[in-house]
Amino acid sequence: MIQKGVEIPNTFRMKVKADCFVEYDSEETLADIDFDTLPKPLFHIGSGSNLLFTGDFHGTILHSGIKSVDTSSVVDGIVEATVGSGVVFDDLCEWAAVQGLWGLENLSHIPGEVGASAVQNIGAYGVEVKDVISTIRCYDILERVFVEISADECRYGYRDSIFKHRPAKERYIVTAVTFRLSTVAQPRLDYGHLRSAVETACGVNSSKENTHGTGLTPALIRQVVTEIRKGKLPEPEEIGSAGSFFKNPVVDQSVYDSILKSRQAEFGAEATVPHYPAGENLVKIPAAWLIEQCGWKGYIHGGAAVYEKQPLVLINHSGHALPSDILELESLIIDSVHSRFGILLSPEVDHL
Ligand SMILES: Cc1cc2nc3c(=O)[nH]c(=O)nc-3n(C[C@H](O)[C@H](O)[C@H](O)COP(=O)(O)OP(=O)(O)OC[C@H]3O[C@@H](n4cnc5c(N)ncnc54)[C@H](O)[C@@H]3O)c2cc1C
């Protein structure tokens, strides 16, 4: 279906239009599209939950309405589910949990669609979707053929894959993703407070010794993860956002050492700086901590704001924020974190 001048769906709720919007509901209708006649550039979206549209889009927005789900029989405890790119990712997580299949439960309640999950390598609570993807089926716009790309070929990294960069970005449209889900319990609870939250919520022994996950189910972990997320992050139906706006910066050990030193000089020897190892001589510092230290938590700028409960998230506070409100707030935050800590934050959200 080709439409002109329609509003582009996006969870930030920016009121922006595309010159042309094309939705297809099967691989056959996708292959029938005459790409040569469509206004350029082309850009494929899912739910628009990792995007900031900075204005109307003068080109063609593509969207998948492919909603198929095909499953294999169980072989060695593994079920392969091949899922259409237009399926809502959380619907897939719910389906897997209801079937008692393990692998997606920690990724519950992440907004967006299945196609984008494989592009973004979405992650939460110590799990990345690449851990359960086996292959990705794509339409190659240049050669006009369907291809299967293995997860190994996707060069997955932190919220990164070949699909986020040229030439793959301009060449491949994801039409389906095959996930390898397990009938054997594989609870992964070692991230943050997930283990204690599971124990508190359900009274189940989730200790590391309980390696078979006795008493645990994917549905139970999904429920706990969903509750935690609802308490910390804005619900896209209520407050516009694109989730984490900035990437967590990875810095040299020496940068971390000097931040720690000046913090201890100011607050005493007990003062700490949150950090995680990120490779040889490299340290990851949570961007949320840096932003909060600069006093931005809850700050309102025009129609935009820094989310009170999680400063890594910029929100459409008024419901009518303009792209410029978000962009100005982004610059203010980047400048202040840079001048205070010498660290340059970069956005996780794609700007268009
Ligand atoms: C409240 C909130 C919480 C969030 N929490 C998390 C989180 O915990 N972890 C996390 O990783 N992310 C999180 N996100 C970000 C977002 O949910 C993910 O990045 C998600 O995968 C985006 O899906 P989407 O369908 O909205 O894709 P879009 O934002 O529309 O697109 C994302 C990218 O995928 C490409 N793309 C989309 N569909 C296709 C396709 N079929 N073929 C080729 N390319 C395609 C787009 O071109 C773009 O580059 C959060 C977002 C919000 C709003």
The ligand as an ORCA input file, in Angstrom:
! r2SCAN-3c Opt
* xyz 0 1
  C      10.654      2.988     26.355
  C      11.699      2.323     25.511
  C      12.530      1.369     26.067
  C      13.518      0.740     25.303
  N      14.308     -0.211     25.884
  C      15.249     -0.846     25.153
  C      16.052     -1.875     25.736
  O      15.907     -2.237     26.903
  N      16.991     -2.462     24.957
  C      17.173     -2.115     23.649
  O      18.053     -2.705     22.993
  N      16.423     -1.145     23.068
  C      15.466     -0.513     23.776
  N      14.702      0.471     23.198
  C      14.952      0.865     21.796
  C      14.036      0.158     20.763
  O      12.948     -0.459     21.402
  C      14.806     -0.890     19.960
  O      15.917     -0.315     19.309
  C      13.910     -1.579     18.917
  O      14.564     -2.689     18.338
  C      13.476     -0.639     17.798
  O      12.463     -1.321     17.084
  P      11.540     -0.579     16.058
  O      10.693     -1.618     15.409
  O      10.831      0.533     16.695
  O      12.633     -0.041     15.000
  P      12.867      1.439     14.472
  O      13.218      2.327     15.611
  O      11.745      1.851     13.599
  O      14.176      1.187     13.580
  C      15.386      0.846     14.196
  C      16.414      0.483     13.110
  O      16.020     -0.731     12.479
  C      15.922     -0.543     11.042
  N      14.825     -1.415     10.592
  C      13.596     -1.553     11.132
  N      12.909     -2.526     10.524
  C      13.714     -2.998      9.540
  C      13.574     -4.022      8.526
  N      12.475     -4.787      8.441
  N      14.606     -4.231      7.674
  C      15.733     -3.482      7.769
  N      15.937     -2.514      8.700
  C      14.928     -2.290      9.567
  C      15.651      0.937     10.883
  O      16.060      1.369      9.596
  C      16.522      1.522     11.993
  O      17.877      1.563     11.578
  C      13.692      1.107     23.936
  C      12.840      2.065     23.367
  C      11.851      2.669     24.137
  C      10.939      3.678     23.498
*
